[in-house]
Amino acid sequence: DIVTFKADVQNFYTDFTENGPLIKGLAPMEAVDRLSRFREETKIRERKFDLYHGGEDLFALPHQEYPGLDRVKKDIKLASLLFDLYVDVIRSINEWKLTPWESVAANMSEMTDAMDSYAGRFKKLPGKLRDYESFTQLKKEIEDFQTILPLLSELSKDSIKSRHWDEVMEICNTTLDVVGNPEFKLQSLLEADLVSASEEIEEVTDGADKQLKIEHTLGEIKSQWKTKEFLFAEWKDRGVHILKATPLVVEELEEAQMNLQTVLTMRHVAPFRNIAQELLGSLSETSDTLESWVKVQMMWCALESVFTGGDIAKQLPKEAKKFTKVDKDWAKIMTKASECRNVVECCADELLQNTLPTMYGELEKCQKSLEGYLEQKQKAFPRFYFVSNAKLLTILSQGSDPLAMNEYYENVFDAIQYVEHDKKDKTIIHKIHGDGGVGHEVIPFITPVKAVGNIEDWLTTLLETTRLTLKDHARTCSAGVLDVQNDLGKLRPLVDSNIAQFALLAIQIMWTYETQNALEHCKIKKNAMKENSV
């Protein structure tokens, strides 16, 4: 039996050498089949070897050598490294080919990891296997799939839309029923020879990513202005609303328009150009309307207190009538806007767009008439030039109430804090009070001032009376100097009985008079300085 077995092993070795899987030029799958057959036959002979080897041990016979069997086992082990890997690669690729395209994105990580593992095993194969056709074929399978994996990854992104598949089909000159087809398999895509057009396809996918960013940008802008609302505040408890925090809205509008203009200059904006242009047009219209709206509001707020009450409305009846009409229209559009609140919808209102220019024109006429009115008042009483228009309007609107002027004397006169009115008749002014808080100076008028008629007229009378009163005080102080020169003890009563400025004036007059006398005395008497120095 051993002799027969040795002859069988030799024949088996010869058959393996001539017909085994490591024959050069053999197709990979044929080699796999031969490897499988020789592997099974080798196991049969290994079992016989173990049986005979055990019998030799049992009967203490010398062990027989079977170098052919050892060589076959060694070659099968070597071939298994190559063909087992080949089988794994081909099996995995065939399985992946049957994967529905909709599931590829979820399996992409698994496919990438598996192919990287196969590539690692391939690099570790012995160098002597490189001469075999199967080695070259395996290398190509791995490299081709590793090349196509990034393309598959890019094509499976959410950014790829039907328009991008149309471009891919045109590049590959094929038809792919991908969009909305759950039966579409990865195999159809692999058969399209994507690798040969990888650069063009990568350009398509890169453009798709940029288009997705553009789409998201447009979506964010559209969503922002779909929900953006105005803030409103009530004006002076009248029940009329005004816009609040508009500078922030204007800033956001400008930023959105700038972003849209940037989008429109991008290379890949073509699918969204109409949407971007429409959105930009809408926001531009909103911005223009809001700009006009804010101008009208600012002018309305400035004129509202002037023409809805006070003395100015009585003196400008024509302009007051115009403003009343504008005021009614303003209340209507603001009531409607406060109900809508949405920025774009409010500004898109045709009534608002048509009404604002007319309102602005009417308010501008009122403003010019008011400026002319203020100019007249300033010319009549020049000290009004020192007062801001806002305060001057307040002063003039309260001109019929002389007591109201007490808040503004500081703005018109340098040192008058307020005036003192007669307790019985508020139109009569008796005294002026200087600034300085407690202990301030009080100057009675030489004749009371009558605060009646136009405010600029009685303020002019007050100014003239103030001048006459101060001149009278100066005259009184000057006269008192003569008494002091005769009796220096009267200096203190003179100072205490007059306001500080005129007391100082009296002392300066005395000093000047005495200095002049001293100089004249020195002219006459040369030794006067020495005589008076002791």
ZAVOVEX-61040 format. One record per residue (C-alpha): residue in one letter; x, y, z. Coordinates in steps of 0.001 Angstrom, whole numbers, padded with zeros to 6 digits, always signed. Layout:
# ZAVOVEX-61040
aXYZ ...
END
This chain:
# ZAVOVEX-61040
d+000000+000000+000000 i+002779+002443+000840 v+004411+001767-002523 t+001087+002386-004232 f+000583+005559-002212 k+004048+006858-003111 a+003313+006278-006799 d-000068+008038-006396 v+001574+011036-004698 q+004094+011277-007496 n+001371+011167-010122 f-000625+013735-008095 y+002380+016040-007958 t+002911+015695-011701 d-000775+016438-012343 f-000589+019491-010053 t+002503+020776-011815 e+000919+020403-015239 n-002729+021225-014460 g-002661+023114-011135 p-003953+026646-010427 l-000509+028212-010739 i-000172+027559-014458 k+000660+030876-016118 g-001918+032296-018501 l-004765+030547-016706 a-007996+032526-016311 p-008637+033526-012671 m-011928+031654-012238 e-010498+028550-013896 a-007603+028772-011494 v-010055+029043-008573 d-011862+025890-009724 r-008573+023978-010050 l-007416+025171-006665 s-010645+023919-005120 r-010240+020510-006781 f-006575+020072-005843 r-007259+021270-002315 e-009838+018491-001836 e-007575+015871-003364 t-004726+017027-001144 k-006907+016530+001932 i-007631+012943+000839 r-003914+012197+000511 e-003170+013921+003798 r-005597+011543+005529 k-003839+008548+003906 f-000490+010006+004922 d-001655+010309+008513 l-002935+006685+008422 y+000315+005261+007046 h+002394+007436+009320 g+000488+006084+012316 g+001032+002476+011115 e+004753+003124+010785 d+004854+004363+014358 l+002850+001363+015524 f+005149-001216+013939 a+008315+000778+014478 l+008935+001096+010789 p+010962+003939+009293 h+008934+006921+008105 q+008585+007351+004371 e+009140+010771+002740 y+006660+012267+000283 p+008354+015396-001089 g+005784+015783-003874 l+002945+016021-001368 d+004819+018616+000702 r+005491+020676-002426 v+001828+020551-003467 k+000690+021588+000019 k+003112+024493-000023 d+001967+025649-003481 i-001708+025310-002537 k-001114+027499+000502 l+000591+030057-001700 a-002183+029920-004315 s-004833+030212-001595 l-003454+033613-000569 l-004081+034937-004063 f-007274+033144-005085 d-009076+033339-001744 l-008597+037101-001887 y-009745+037112-005504 v-012895+035182-004586 d-013626+037558-001668 v-013210+040617-003876 i-015333+039282-006714 r-018037+038017-004327 s-018236+041398-002543 i-018352+043343-005789 n-021072+041084-007172 e-023100+041509-003989 w-022694+045283-004092 k-023778+045364-007710 l-027207+044103-006645 t-027583+046883-004050 p-030431+049317-004825 w-029016+052758-005573 e-031135+054297-002812 s-029183+052169-000271 v-025705+052899-001622 a-025203+056027+000480 a-025936+054071+003673 n-023544+051266+002640 m-020779+053523+001361 s-018735+053384+004557 e-018970+049584+004679 m-017890+049230+001037 t-014974+051617+001533 d-013723+049793+004636 a-014022+046386+002948 m-012143+047519-000157 d-009416+049107+001953 s-009054+045795+003788 y-008759+043912+000471 a-006149+046403-000744 g-004165+045829+002446 r-004231+042054+001983 f-003229+042453-001648 k-000134+044483-000746 k+001009+041656+001559 l+000919+038967-001173 p+004318+037314-001894 g+006242+038835-004776 k+006440+035510-006638 l+002673+035737-007375 r+003070+038886-009442 d+003814+036975-012628 y+000405+035339-012672 e-002527+036635-014703 s-004823+036360-011700 f-002589+038720-009722 t-002842+041360-012449 q-006576+040849-012781 l-007091+041107-009008 k-005066+044307-008868 k-007225+045826-011612 e-010474+044840-009876 i-009370+046426-006603 e-007949+049590-008162 d-010972+050113-010441 f-013396+049791-007560 q-011288+052036-005335 t-011307+054574-008157 i-015059+054421-008620 l-015914+054498-004906 p-015268+058248-004522 l-017429+058853-007606 l-020208+056724-006126 s-019855+058590-002840 e-020180+061934-004605 l-023103+060765-006755 s-024967+059445-003698 k-024973+062852-001955 d-028183+064760-001372 s-026866+067527-003607 i-027252+065343-006740 k-030546+066153-008455 s-032157+064939-011674 r-030429+067713-013674 h-027044+066381-012558 w-027946+062830-013610 d-028818+064231-017033 e-025304+065675-017234 v-023738+062371-016127 m-025736+060449-018766 e-024642+062899-021430 i-020982+062564-020388 c-021112+058752-020329 n-023343+058585-023419 t-025777+056229-021711 t-029241+056138-020154 l-029678+055735-016400 d-033147+055507-014873 v-031988+056615-011437 v-034372+059306-010246 g-037441+057943-008474 n-036658+054331-009418 p-036266+052060-006359 e-035342+049125-008630 f-032254+050822-010038 k-029182+048804-009011 l-025564+049787-008577 q-024630+047347-011345 s-026200+049597-013982 l-024067+052490-012810 l-020876+050399-012769 e-021554+049279-016322 a-021705+052936-017428 d-017896+053164-017303 l-017782+056116-014892 v-014032+055730-014331 s-013117+056836-017851 a-015045+060095-017335 s-014125+060600-013667 e-012847+064176-014094 e-015998+065370-015861 i-018221+063611-013303 e-016268+065110-010388 e-016825+068530-011924 v-020558+067806-012041 t-020638+066658-008398 d-018552+069611-007271 g-020991+071921-009030 a-023867+070088-007355 d-022361+070764-003910 k-022018+074443-004715 q-025559+074552-006074 l-026789+072940-002854 k-025087+075717-000877 i-026731+078280-003133 e-030080+076561-002634 h-029603+076589+001153 t-028594+080271+001081 l-031691+081176-000924 g-033824+079029+001373 e-032464+080744+004485 i-033036+084218+003036 k-036521+083281+001870 s-037382+081713+005224 q-036003+084706+007138 w-038125+087253+005283 k-041169+085030+005224 t-041367+085328+009010 k-039618+088683+009639 e-041984+091104+011352 f-041939+094799+012207 l-041893+096002+015793 f-044433+098714+016634 a-044808+101284+019401 e-047766+103482+020304 w-047309+107205+019689 k-048136+109445+022672 d-051159+107388+023794 r-053043+108407+020656 g-053643+104823+019600 v-051555+105414+016472 h-048656+103008+015867 i-045193+103842+014560 l-042394+101583+013334 k-039765+100657+015894 a-036161+099415+015501 t-036163+100046+011731 p-032350+100539+011467 l-031860+096848+012287 v-034402+095818+009622 v-032723+098081+007066 e-029323+096573+007914 e-030647+093024+007534 l-032285+093945+004219 e-029030+095365+002890 e-027130+092250+003984 a-029694+089944+002333 q-029561+091933-000931 m-025755+091856-000902 n-025811+088073-000390 l-028260+087652-003270 q-026121+089793-005565 t-023124+087642-004634 v-025136+084490-005403 l-026095+085846-008814 t-022422+086262-009731 m-021613+082611-008961 r-020826+080216-011761 h-023318+077525-010719 v-026329+079758-010072 a-028092+078921-013371 p-030832+076611-011905 f-031705+079231-009285 r-031153+082443-011232 n-034858+083216-011644 i-035570+082501-007980 a-032641+084663-006827 q-033599+087525-009148 e-037221+087379-008036 l-036196+087356-004361 l-033727+090201-004920 g-036402+092227-006680 s-038826+091645-003818 l-036285+092674-001148 s-035156+095692-003201 e-038763+096838-003462 t-039178+096249+000277 s-036027+098246+000994 d-037141+101178-001178 t-040615+101217+000355 l-039224+101008+003882 e-036833+103879+003180 s-039757+106077+002060 w-041828+104826+004995 v-039150+105800+007542 k-038762+109256+005967 v-042501+109868+006195 q-042572+108599+009773 m-039694+110855+010860 m-041375+113886+009297 w-044786+112950+010700 c-043369+112514+014227 a-041626+115882+013996 l-044758+117722+012837 e-047447+115840+014767 s-047082+117795+018012 v-046880+121069+016060 f-050055+120739+014010 t-052331+118673+016270 g-052417+121282+019040 g-050840+124463+020308 d-050566+127955+018894 i-048665+127120+015703 a-051599+125263+014183 k-053733+128389+014664 q-051147+130573+012940 l-050716+128140+010017 p-054324+127005+009359 k-053717+125951+005739 e-050784+123724+006634 a-052645+122399+009686 k-055499+121303+007401 k-053038+119488+005103 f-051436+117759+008040 t-054793+116658+009423 k-055518+114806+006170 v-052050+113200+006182 d-052524+112298+009839 k-055715+110379+009049 d-054050+108514+006175 w-051068+107734+008392 a-053301+106280+011102 k-055018+104041+008514 i-051860+102610+006967 m-050236+102074+010372 t-053320+100266+011686 k-053247+097968+008660 a-049488+097426+008994 s-049752+096594+012706 e-052296+093899+011830 c-050112+092369+009078 r-046672+092946+010702 n-044730+090905+008098 v-042014+093140+006641 v-042227+092031+002991 e-046019+091820+002906 c-046439+095238+004520 c-044018+096888+002092 a-045616+095123-000884 d-049005+096698-000138 e-050022+098792-003164 l-051987+101273-001057 l-048901+101936+001065 q-046623+102270-001948 n-049013+104701-003658 t-049780+106718-000526 l-046269+107277+000848 p-044992+109600-001957 t-048121+111755-001681 m-047853+111906+002100 y-044183+112804+001900 g-044923+115599-000566 e-047637+117069+001658 l-045492+116791+004774 e-042596+118404+002946 k-044827+121374+002082 c-045870+121636+005742 q-042212+121410+006761 k-041182+124223+004384 s-044014+126426+005564 l-043019+125699+009139 e-039373+126564+008405 g-040516+129871+006894 y-042636+130474+009974 l-039664+129781+012255 e-037478+132092+010189 q-039976+134896+010706 k-039973+134319+014454 q-036189+134243+014572 k-035948+137507+012673 a-038495+139074+015024 f-036549+137880+018082 p-032932+137037+017056 r-032182+135190+020303 f-034348+132361+018915 y-031387+131557+016629 f-029610+130154+019711 v-032394+127591+020228 s-032736+124316+018305 n-035716+124037+015973 a-037246+121309+018140 k-037181+123488+021263 l-038254+126555+019338 l-041296+124681+018065 t-042149+123716+021618 i-041736+127314+022797 l-043894+128697+020018 s-046579+126030+020437 q-046944+127121+024094 g-046672+130866+023422 s-050152+131576+024763 d-049051+130360+028198 p-046346+132709+029582 l-045607+130361+032491 a-044514+127601+030054 m-041606+129769+028935 n-039899+129386+032341 e-038431+126045+031207 y-036623+127674+028295 y-035264+131031+029506 e-031845+129390+029982 n-031768+128563+026276 v-032602+132104+025221 f-030729+134179+027821 d-027318+133558+029317 a-028019+134074+033019 i-031809+134036+033465 q-033150+130843+034985 y-036791+131898+035218 v-038998+134936+035732 e-041480+135695+038483 h-045094+136293+037455 d-047781+138185+039314 k-049750+135795+041506 k-053075+137171+040343 d-052267+137926+036700 k-049817+135491+035098 t-049315+137819+032136 i-047439+140321+034333 i-043736+139685+035026 h-042151+141454+037995 k-038707+139933+038501 i-035989+137899+036827 h-034134+135144+038703 g-030521+134384+037864 d-028985+130917+037866 g-026937+129640+040777 g-029424+127686+042854 v-029983+128697+046497 g-029050+132324+047134 h-029253+133280+043474 e-029722+136918+042516 v-033174+138357+041937 i-033649+141594+039978 p-037000+143418+040059 f-037942+145207+036834 i-038229+148971+037009 t-041574+148532+035250 p-043514+145253+035034 v-043467+143413+031664 k-046803+142510+030105 a-046590+139000+028507 v-049418+139282+026005 g-049625+138847+022252 n-047050+136973+020189 i-044332+135448+022295 e-041537+137018+020252 d-043051+140459+020886 w-043314+140254+024653 l-039895+138531+024858 t-038480+141541+022992 t-040183+143807+025549 l-038749+141683+028361 l-035254+141965+026856 e-035527+145746+026508 t-036918+146110+030039 t-034045+143976+031333 r-031566+146294+029672 l-033245+149409+031105 t-033377+147825+034553 l-029693+146942+034462 k-028797+150436+033240 d-030762+151857+036169 h-028815+149610+038552 a-025558+150789+036998 r-026627+154417+037389 t-027540+153872+041041 c-024169+152222+041776 s-022257+155002+040061 a-024081+157568+042162 g-023248+155626+045301 v-019519+155861+044543 l-019500+159584+045427 d-020878+158835+048892 v-018282+156116+049457 q-015417+158451+048470 n-016526+160905+051124 d-017135+158139+053694 l-015396+154803+053161 g-017642+153237+055776 k-020483+153342+053240 l-018677+150876+050961 r-020081+147820+052668 p-023722+148992+052510 l-023172+149849+048839 v-021912+146350+048059 d-024629+144597+050074 s-027468+146607+048557 n-026534+145797+044930 i-026123+142625+042923 a-022534+141405+042737 q-021819+142448+039156 f-022834+146070+039773 a-021128+146193+043190 l-017932+145108+041428 l-018555+147788+038786 a-018826+150435+041534 i-015535+149312+043104 q-013840+149389+039682 i-015114+152962+039140 m-013692+153968+042526 w-010339+152322+041747 t-010165+154006+038366 y-011056+157426+039784 e-008491+157197+042590 t-005790+155864+040256 q-006360+158763+037859 n-006098+161277+040746 a-002881+159669+041944 l-001283+159876+038515 e-002254+163528+038127 h-000847+164248+041624 c+002456+162631+040629 k+002713+164946+037630 i+002534+167989+039832 k+004616+166705+042752 k+007648+164650+041746 n+008304+163236+045246 a+004690+162110+045840 m+005555+158379+045562 k+008317+158636+048211 e+006168+160669+050544 n+003286+158211+050384 s+005434+155042+050560 v+006006+155387+054319 
END
